[in-house]
Amino acid sequence: MKFARLGDAGHEIPVVLDGDRHLDLRPLTSDIDGDFLADDPVGRTDAAIAAGELAELEGAGDLRIGAPIARPSAVVCIGMNYAAHAAESGSAPPPVPVVFLKTPNTVVGPNDTVTIPRGSEKTDWEVELGVVIGRRASYLDSPADAAAHIAGYVTANDLSERTFQLEVSGGQWSKGKCAPGFNPTGPWLVTPDEVDPQALQLRSFVNGEPRQDSSTADMIFPVDHIVWHLSQFLTLEPGDLVLTGTPQGVALSGRFPYLAPGDVVDIEIEGIGAQRQEFVAWEASR
């Protein structure tokens, strides 16, 4: 099942995809948020479709695509989770997951325009598989328990400003991760019954030229381990977003230029969806 949110920012309408139709979910929920995701969203939606309770949303194809989840309470990210990416960053594969945070207000629509931060010379792209939490996760006993706490998966672009992240960071990465719009998410939330999270192809392109091309099979720490590991140190709430790392092929490698105004980035994950962002210069009026 695929859930989405359509409409102007701050006024998105929750929908479920039913073939080529977008069915309005508002008879069930006001938004695709933690409360909805924690309350059997697939079962309730299936029942509502069978009962004919969900009407098709008129003009859906003309509406902006928002992030498929409402603003989460937390965005928790894993760094250097692909061995080849760690190598191109000049690091050995980490012995335990590297964790950093993005602010929840970085989460925007998959095709929204992104403003390059003021003073940035090293804005970088990162295609990532995102995990959306559907059930509170705290002190899970083992990775095998993680699946019961996952509502679904999303495509995400973990945009980064490398000078802020690595050179003026004070040792913490989040300075380079939290600029407005630095987490395009979507277009859909795809439920776990449709996804094998460790067998997905990830790709990114800049101005049509290929950059990243890898598989989640190359993750150092798989999704179930990540969710279990995080639960030992923090509580993941329904609706929270976990980003699982990016493969090799980013500008940090030195093989490609960083992003500049006018550049267009396309990213895609097999079965999870594609997105596109145009990058524009910061202006004082923004």
Helices and strands as residue ranges (DSSP letters): E 2-6, E 13-18, E 21-24, H 34-37, H 41-50, G 60-62, E 75-79, H 83-88, E 98-102, G 104-106, E 107-108, E 114-115, E 123-124, E 127-133, G 143-149, E 150-157, E 160-161, H 162-162, I 163-167, G 173-176, E 183-184, E 189-190, G 192-194, E 201-206, E 209-215, G 216-218, H 223-231, E 241-243, G 251-253, E 264-269, E 273-280
